[in-house]
Amino acid sequence: MKRLFIFATVFIVLMGAGYGVVSLQSDEPKITGGSFLAGGDRSTSVDLPYGYSENNPAPLLLDLHGFRSNSFNEQRFSRLSNVARENGFVYAAPDGSRDSNGDQFWNASNSCCNFDHAKIDDAAFIKSLIDEISKKVSIDPKRIYIFGHSNGAFMSYTFACTYPDTVAAIVGVAGAMDLVGNNCTISSPVSVLEIHGTEDPIVGFTGGAMSGISYTSAAQTIDIWRKLDKCVGTPIAKENIDIEEGIDGAETKVFESTCVKSTVDSWQIVNGLHGPKFNATFPKTIIEWLLAHPKK
């Protein structure tokens, strides 16, 4: 009777803390509701979609913060968490590591933003996080996605270059790639959406350098991925869209490239800065774009 009482108490505490029910039906316990922690020492909260069922494999979205930011601020910036879960996604916003100044970063490229040159393999960390989540809950391997801002966008490109078989599509906001020596090759197509403000003073729309190392312009980033994804023809201009709350009208130019088994798109926020203030329709627009680009 005492053991029963202890078990019931622990169960109630865990549920009150927002963590999911663990199914005891198999040798490998499965999470069946709520949230759970993954990532080992780099603890990451993983949120399950509303109405989650392990019989219905879910898409997975990782949301990567920028330099000097964190997972909490990233969720406020992207506004993706609730909309993702409402649309059946498993969602997680992991944290990078801290540098000697206490700033969080991703070791994404030579130009951004491992300024201490720490021996950290963040692509491997993200891959291990995906693998761990996929063991604990039912994930559709053809619908694994990454969204990143700034340093997180650099990281999304690096992850796609390193583990192209794992990720179906990435969205990079205000990011870039090393101009020289990125050595990106892919064995599987990855759909890419590059979002950039034309007046970005931090990661320049027309390119630039950090710590003396050059990074790509928005156009060069798109060109790299068009070649990697074997796109045909030239990018096609579509109707402008409105995603920036602080700029009147449909301020964002849309260009789409048709590729063999993927899509490479560019959204250019005219007069947009480094940290766009996304409007209420932005999260749904991104979720719809991701769902339209599973791994083929």
N, C-alpha and C positions, 0 to 999 in steps of 0.2 A: 504493500500500500504506500509506503514511504517512497519507494522508487517511482511509482506511478505519479505521485505528487511532484517529485523533482522533475520528471520528464515533462509533465504538463506545464510547470513553471517556466522551464527553459524554452519550451515551444512558444508560450505566450510572449516572453521577452523578445525572442527572435522576431516574431511576427510584428510586435509593436515597434521594433527598430526598423522595419521596412524590408527585412530580408525574407526570401522566399521559402516555400515549403520544399523540403528535400524528399523526393520519392525514394522509398526503400524497396522498390520492386526488382532491382537488379544489382549486380556486383558493383557497377559504377553509378553512384548516387546522381540523380538528375534533379535540377532545380525546376520546380513546376509553377512558380509564381513570384511576383514582386521583384526584388533586387538581390544581388549577391556580390561578393568581392572576388576579384581575380588580380593577377599580376604579381603575386608574391610580395617582395619588399616594396615594390612600387604599386601599392594597393590602389585598385581601380574599381569604382562602383559600376556595376553592369545592370542596366534597367531593362526589364522584359516588357514586351508590348502588352497592351491591355487585351485580355482574353487569350493570352498565350496558351498554346497546346503543343506538347512535344510531338504530336502526330502531324503537325503542320510546320515544316521547316521554315524558319523566319530569316529575312534578310538581316545583315549585321552592318551597323554604321559606327565607325570610330571617328571622333571629332577632336582634332589636334589643335591645341592653343599655339599662340605666337610666343616669341621671345619675351621674357619678363612677365608673362601672363601665367595663367593656371587653368585647370579644368573648370572651376566654378565660373571664372570670367568668360571662358570660351562658350559655355552654355548660354550665358546671357548675350554674348555677341552674336552667335549663329542663330539662336532661337529655334534650334532644331529638335531639342530633346522631346518635348511633348508631341509635336507633330509627327516625329518619327515613330513614336510608340503608338500613336493613334492609327498609324498606317502599317502596323504589324512589324516594325523593326525592333530588334534588340539594339540598344544604344549604350555607348560608353564613351566617356571623355577622359582619357588617361592623362597623367602628368608627365612632363619631361623630367630631366635631372636638374640639380642645382649646381651652378658654377661657383667659383671662389667668391663672387659678390652676392651669392644667395639668389641669383636670378635663375628661373627655370628656362630650360632650352632643350631643343632636339639637336642631336648631332646629325644634321641633315646633309651638309655639303661642306666643301672647303670654305665657301664664302659665308655661310650662315648655319648655325650661330654658336659653334663650339669654340669660343675664343680662348679657352684655356687648353685646348688640344687634349681634352680628356679621352681616355681609351674607353669609349662607350659605343656599343653597337645598337643604336635605337631601332634600326630596321629589324634586327633579330628579336629585340624586345617586343615590338609590335606583332611580329609573326608568332611569337610564343603566346602573346595575349590572345590572339585570334584562335590559336590551337586550343588553349585552355578553355575559352568560352565555348568553342565548338564541342568540347568533350562534356561540358556541363549542361548545355542546352542544345536544342535542335536548331542548327543553322544551315541554311541553304548555301552550299559552297559556290554556287554560281551567282550569288547576290551578296558579296562582301564588298563594302564600300568604305572610302576614306574621304573625309572633308577636313581641310586644314586652312588656317589663316596665317599669313606671314611666314615665320619659321616653321609653323605647322604645314603650310603649303609646300615649302621646300621639302619637308619630310615626306609629304604625300607623293611627290614626284620620285624621291629617292626610293621609297618603299616599292612603288610600281616598277621601277627599274630593277630592283633587287629580287622581288618576289612577284613577277608578273602573272604567274599561274594562280596566285592566291586572290588577287583583287580584280573585281570586275570593272570598276570605274572609280575615278578620283575627282574631287573638286578642289582646286587650289585658288584661294583668295589672296591677292596681293603677295604672291610668291614668285619664285623663279628657280633656275638651275644654274650650276656653274657653267660659265661660258666655255671654258677650256677644261678638258680632262674629266667630264662627267661619265664618259664611257658607258652610256646607257645602251643596253641591248635588251630586247624582250623576246621571249619564246612563245608568248601568248598575247593577243591583243588586249589593250586596256583602254577603255573610253575615258576621255579627259575633258573637263570643263575648266577653263582658265578665266577667272574673274579678276579684273584689275581696274582701278581708278586711273584715269588718264593724267591726274595731277598728284599721284602718289609721291610724297616727298621722302619716303623711307626706303621702299623697294621700287625704284623708278620704273614707270611704264615703258620707258625707252632704254632700260638697262642701267647698269652702274657697277659699283664695286663696294665691297666691305672688307676691311683689313687688307686692302690692296689686291683683293681677288675679285675678278669681274664675274658678274652674273648676267643672265640673259634678259633681254627685253621681253615684253609680253608676246610680241610677234615672233621672236626667236624661239621662245618656249613652245608656241603653237607649231612652228615649223619643225622642231625636233620631233614632236609627237605625231605630226602628220606623216613624216618619213617612217617613224617606227611602226605606225599603224597602217602603213601602205594606203594612205588616202588618195583619192583620185580627183582630178580637176582642181579648181580653186575654191577657197571658202565662199560660201553663198550667204549674202546678206539677207537677214530675215527682218521681220517687223520689230521695231524697238520695244523694249519692255521697261516697266517701272519697278525697281527693286530698292531704290535708295530713298529713304523717308525724307532726307534733308534737301533733296534736289527736286524742283518742280517738273512735272511731266514725265514722259517715257524717256528717261535719260540714258538708258543702257542700250548700246548697239549690240546686236546679236549676229554672229557669224558661225555657220555650221559647215563642217567638212564631212563628206561621206567617205568612209573607209571600208576595207574589205569585210571586217567583222566587228567594227567599233565605230565610234564617233569622236571627233575632236572639235570642240566648240570653244568660242571666245566670246565672253560678255565684257564689253568695254564700257565702264561707267564714266560717261563724259563729265569732266570736272570733279570726279570722285577722288577721295583721298585714301589714306592707307587703311583706315578703319571705318568702312562704310556703316552708316546707320540703316540697317536693313529694315524694310517695312514689314507689315504683318503678313503679306502674301508671299514673301521670300521663302520661308521654310517649306511651304507647300510646293512652291515652284521647284525647289531643289529636290525634294522627295520624289516628285513626279519625274524629274529628269533622271534621277538615280534608278528608279524602278523601270524606266524605259531602256536601261542599258545594263542588262544582266550579262554575264560571261557567255560568249558564244563559242 
